[in-house]
């Protein structure tokens, strides 16, 4: 299914990601990421991203797969990036939403046992 | 190109993109296929391990992280219970990132090393992780635990200028807390550099034991001369592109030696 961009959601996600990355001014890792993503964030904020991107074309994904920003959790760089990436893909599919809900249930069950 | 990896010039001209793997593309299993796996019993265990590794992560991040890790493979992972030590190569002197899930079985890695394959190409490493010399780090499980095994997908970087075949067996470790911290095992060279220089040098000097070898020698010699000419003209971009085309023709087996072979 071809997904379409929601400009308002993409803009909000871009602004949130930019804000989160700005919370780590002393981390060269995070600031390097901000520099790498800035052109795309700028385009998203300006409403210039018109078509959904394939996942493999969204920049810097490898770093997230490799857990490079997992340590930056408050606010969460991973959360903000993945939310931005989801909007760049044209939003989450119903199957994705269902999988996320199922994963939340696993987290809740785990927390209930602790 | 004397080290058999991406040239220093290409690195210098794309330093920012390379350092963040900005243009790194993995041509692995689809998001849809990865989600189907995650709904399976094995996939549920994979998600549980990711949650245990990072209890503060949101459900959406766990799912996206899982999809990306699984998408680094050309096939869906198979789960095994294992007590085998795992290894990871890092550029000499660097540490293993604390949350990185990408490892290889030590036994398999030793076989790859003995075969003389280029580690960079076989494991489809991002350019930033390439090095002429690597430290091999090893870690052992605290107890037998599930590992998720697949073959690394082909990758491309710098908009297709650099392509890697992948195909190496990779182990995904969604929860590193189930392992001891990685420790230094040994240092090694990227085999491609050594092999390719030797082979291309022999080819260019006209050594040929059969038509295929002769043709390869002619191709290598022609490419080497063209490379020299482009470099002399200051056309480093063209020279690098030429080498990449050559790599495609020779399945990545000789690229490291062109510069040396032309001498």
Interface residues (C-beta under 8 A of the other chain):
Chain A: X32 X33 X35 X36 X55 X56 X57 X59 X60 X61 X62 X63 X64 X65 X66 X67 X68 X70 X71 X73 X74 X76 X78 X79 X82 X83 X85 X86 X95 X96 X99 X100 X101 X102 X103 X104 X106 X107 X110
Chain B: X16 X17 X19 X20 X21 X22 X23 X24 X25 X26 X27 X31 X32 X35 X38 X39 X44 X47 X48 X51 X52 X54 X55 X56 X57 X58 X59 X60 X61 X62 X63 X64 X65 X68 X69 X71 X72 X97 X98 X99 X100 X101 X102 X126
